[in-house]
């Protein structure tokens, strides 16, 4: 934004300078030219007045001396023509032939009593000229032509252009300095506000914007952001406190209720009420798991940890070894197929929790004498971890809803969990900068795929949930 602001200010300043300086330079050139021509006209008129008497008396010598003195002092040329167009005298650096060849029509106009002026273009410097009649009307004795090279005029114009250019550069420099100061005063509060927003987005609830010098609108915006952050922090802290307090307060009566139900179940004997008591005990267990799941999900959603490089192959092998004994009790084989040295970006400890949830779900639906297979593969810039079971699987509609909170497959028994496991898995994977999806396994079963960024693709960063 600062660069765009400075570029816009620079472009505006350049346009203003061009609009002002170009007409000013052209006007200066025109005025200088008119000033030189006016001076030449005055000199030519004076010389013509003097030449009237000398030509009538035939005293060309004194006229030549006067013309030579004037030519040396004014650095100009003087040429006098008679009425037939012949050169009477020519003094100064201007060749009479150049004037006569370029000013035939103008000389005739001068003999008619006019005073033409303009520029003669020829090889070398152009010439400014003024032609005045010697005498008037039919009694005209000739024409006096005074010329001056345009080089002196062009030098003055060029100096003026250079001075205007230097002035323009100075104006641009001052404008750039003022624009930089203005940009800093305007954008520094915005940069601090952006840092505060980034901190709050990353999970730092203590991030606040500095309310300092700057435009009053930005100071008001910073105060409102701080007020919003304070309110958000209060709400989140109140929510976390409520979840923690509720879970702790509910655990004690649930434990007492379960113990009472188990005691009643033991003392009932065979009265026919055993199924109802067992169902109540199962519900108390499910409610306890539900509370634990809600507490775990709330803790995960409130965290904004930093990712690091983790050894995916080692994590998969470790979880397979940890779950193999329980799988053997159920008649299920847990095996892995992992290439060596596979690393990815993830939050430390999160991948273990994800695999524990997915393996537990796979074991719950796997029939005896089947297998749960874990394998890892690279897919472009991503590392994919697959957990494949041979259970009944899910339909496409069920796979889309499986990550919703409290969702359970229709017909599942009450002991099938709280419906929060996959929601926790998705949140853990997203905090690690990845994604998770359920696919239909080849033939039968479900393929749970966890995708993480491969290590080395980019620098580990804070990933918002």
Secondary structure as GFF3:
##gff-version 3
##sequence-region A 1 465
A	DSSP	alpha_helix	2	57	.	.	.	ID=ss1
A	DSSP	alpha_helix	60	74	.	.	.	ID=ss2
A	DSSP	beta_strand	77	82	.	.	.	ID=ss3
A	DSSP	beta_strand	87	91	.	.	.	ID=ss4
A	DSSP	alpha_helix	96	102	.	.	.	ID=ss5
A	DSSP	alpha_helix	104	111	.	.	.	ID=ss6
A	DSSP	beta_strand	117	120	.	.	.	ID=ss7
A	DSSP	beta_strand	127	134	.	.	.	ID=ss8
A	DSSP	three_ten_helix	137	139	.	.	.	ID=ss9
A	DSSP	beta_strand	142	149	.	.	.	ID=ss10
A	DSSP	alpha_helix	151	201	.	.	.	ID=ss11
A	DSSP	alpha_helix	216	268	.	.	.	ID=ss12
A	DSSP	alpha_helix	274	302	.	.	.	ID=ss13
A	DSSP	beta_strand	307	311	.	.	.	ID=ss14
A	DSSP	alpha_helix	312	329	.	.	.	ID=ss15
A	DSSP	beta_strand	332	337	.	.	.	ID=ss16
A	DSSP	beta_strand	343	347	.	.	.	ID=ss17
A	DSSP	alpha_helix	350	365	.	.	.	ID=ss18
A	DSSP	beta_strand	370	379	.	.	.	ID=ss19
A	DSSP	beta_strand	382	388	.	.	.	ID=ss20
A	DSSP	alpha_helix	396	401	.	.	.	ID=ss21
A	DSSP	three_ten_helix	414	416	.	.	.	ID=ss22
A	DSSP	alpha_helix	421	431	.	.	.	ID=ss23
A	DSSP	beta_strand	435	440	.	.	.	ID=ss24
A	DSSP	beta_strand	446	453	.	.	.	ID=ss25
###
